[in-house]
Amino acid sequence: MIRTHRLLGLLLNASYVRGTLVDGVQS
């Protein structure tokens, strides 16, 4: 349970960073 939770957190962080980077490039 803890491992999957940690993986989900990492995935969310990666997607969030990607979103901010994409927004910065677009604007």
C-alpha positions in Angstrom: 0.0 0.0 0.0 2.8 2.4 0.9 4.7 1.7 -2.2 1.8 2.2 -4.5 0.9 5.4 -2.7 4.4 6.7 -3.1 4.4 5.8 -6.8 1.1 7.7 -7.3 2.6 10.7 -5.6 5.6 10.6 -7.9 3.4 10.3 -10.9 1.3 13.2 -9.8 4.4 15.3 -9.2 5.8 14.4 -12.6 2.5 15.3 -14.4 2.2 18.5 -12.4 5.7 19.6 -13.3 5.1 18.7 -17.0 1.9 20.8 -16.9 3.7 23.8 -15.5 6.5 23.4 -18.0 4.1 23.1 -20.9 2.1 26.2 -19.7 5.4 28.2 -19.5 6.4 27.2 -23.0 3.0 27.9 -24.5 2.7 31.4 -22.8 
